[in-house]
Amino acid sequence: MKNSLVKIGSWVLVLLAGGCVDPYRPPEISDPNTYLVVNGFFDSAPGATTTIQLSWSQNLTDSKPPTAETNARLTIESAHNATYSLTEKSAGVYSLSGVTAQPGETYRLHIQTASGLTYYSDYVPVTMSPAIDSISWQVENDGVQINVNTHDPQNTTHYYRWEYDETWEYTAAYYSLFVYNDTNRTIDRRNEDVFNCWGSSNSRNIRVHSTVRLSQDIVSQFPLIAIPGSSIKFQSKYSILVRQYALSQAGYEYYDQLAKITQNIGSIFDPQPSQITGNIHSTNDPTNLALGFFWAGSVTSQRIFIRKSQLPGWVTITGDGYCDTDTLTAEQIRDSPTGIVSEYIPSPPLPPPYAYLTAPLACIDCRLKGGITKKPDFWK
């Protein structure tokens, strides 16, 4: 029996080729098998674009991006023989526009790779997500806990999954008026704002929940994310966009198991590695596994904003370290370029050349913390 450890994006998946216990072998980490990874779903919202991404699993120690599966042929097929072809828009990313999944119908995904491998998903029903009732938050344990609330008045959904996108506004420690020009070796007036930035991140963990055991299909205060109060996310203003998906029972079981074996690792009480591949199968060779779960349905979403004025007086950690300033002449800056805050004119004033008030680059250029200076269109 041979085990395989593979990496799918930010998830690590352990595949067992059998059911018995086998000793851990380090070579499996450096030489895993490669499997097709399928990420995407058939979006049933009117006017929506369906996107399916194909890539290949990679070595746990491989730092390069996953290899995209290009030039594949993808179709979505209904149980009543309707066929819709997807078009490759970028490397490994295939899309379909102008087609809406019909409630009550079932669909499957058909993949033919460039090398001739063929895969089919199981037929899946169309699952319609109810609206999100609210995204709530409260101060808790010196931080902010964000929760989601929803319900299905028809009492038919029962299985839910959530993803989210975070965005936050922040600033550098100092406003910079000048910049060192490497080409001309001069100090020029800065013509761009590098003081205000917006950072962003996406959900990493799998968040699923079931209401099957409840008498009503209600989700109340389900925890999505906890953010420390010292986070740079709360320096000025924070926003989170939450997307909600309704799942079939099979889809819920897949994501629930995937969450358990990828997120709860580290103690003897955590779930043991197990085989979990999804609902996509190879017709060329049943042992040639595909990783992923194809489904069809709608997405509902809601966004909230949290302002710093709504929170306790936390001191946020910006990651600047020590933003000590120094006074350097132009010649000194040329010898050791640094961030320039402003012109420094002592009192009483001295004749030129003036010195400049300087600080580490990370203290004057907010982009060095990973953000961008363009304000998002949705930002209030």
Buried (B, 14 or more C-beta within 10 A) or exposed (E): EEBBBBBBBEBBBBBBEEEEEEEEEEEBEEEBBBBBBBBBBBBBBEEBEBBBBBBBBBBEEEEEEBBBBBEBBBBBBBEEEEEBEBEBEEEBBBBBEEBBBBEEBBBBBBBBBEEEBBBBBBBBBBBBBBEBBBBBBEEEEEBBBBBBBBBBEEEEBBBBBBBBBBBBBBBBBBBBBBBBEEEEEEBEEBEEEBBBBBBEEEBEEBBBBBBEEEEEBBBEEBEBBEBBBBBBBBBBBBBBBBBBBBBBEBBBBBBBBBBBBBBEEEEEEEEEBEBBBBBBBBEEEEEBBBBBBBBBBBBBBBBBBBEBEEBEEBEBEBEBEEBEBBEBEBEBBBEEBBBBBBEBEEEEEEEEEBBBBBBBBBBBBBBBBEBEBEEEEEEE
